[in-house]
Amino acid sequence: MPFDGCPPEARFPGDDSPVVWGTCAHAFHLQCINRWLSSQSEQRCPICRRHWEFKQAAVSDGEQEESIGVDMEDAPS
């Protein structure tokens, strides 16, 4: 399946379509990247084809880093 961008309902980021970054520095709406990853046999960025991992967000108050992505086992298919 070719990556053809975002569906019309997710064109503008917001509460319903948060933006997430991969360790490769490419950003996607959460729903878009989850749909792409669930359709692929290998978890790769649709732009650069590097292995996809959600970038970790650093927490400023000294807590451990937390993921800004989702566990793919919990993602809707």
Secondary structure, 3 states (H helix, E strand, C coil): CCCCCCCHHHCCCECCECEEEECCCCEEEHHHHHHHHHCCCCCECCCCCCECCECEECCCCCCCCEECCCCCCCCCC
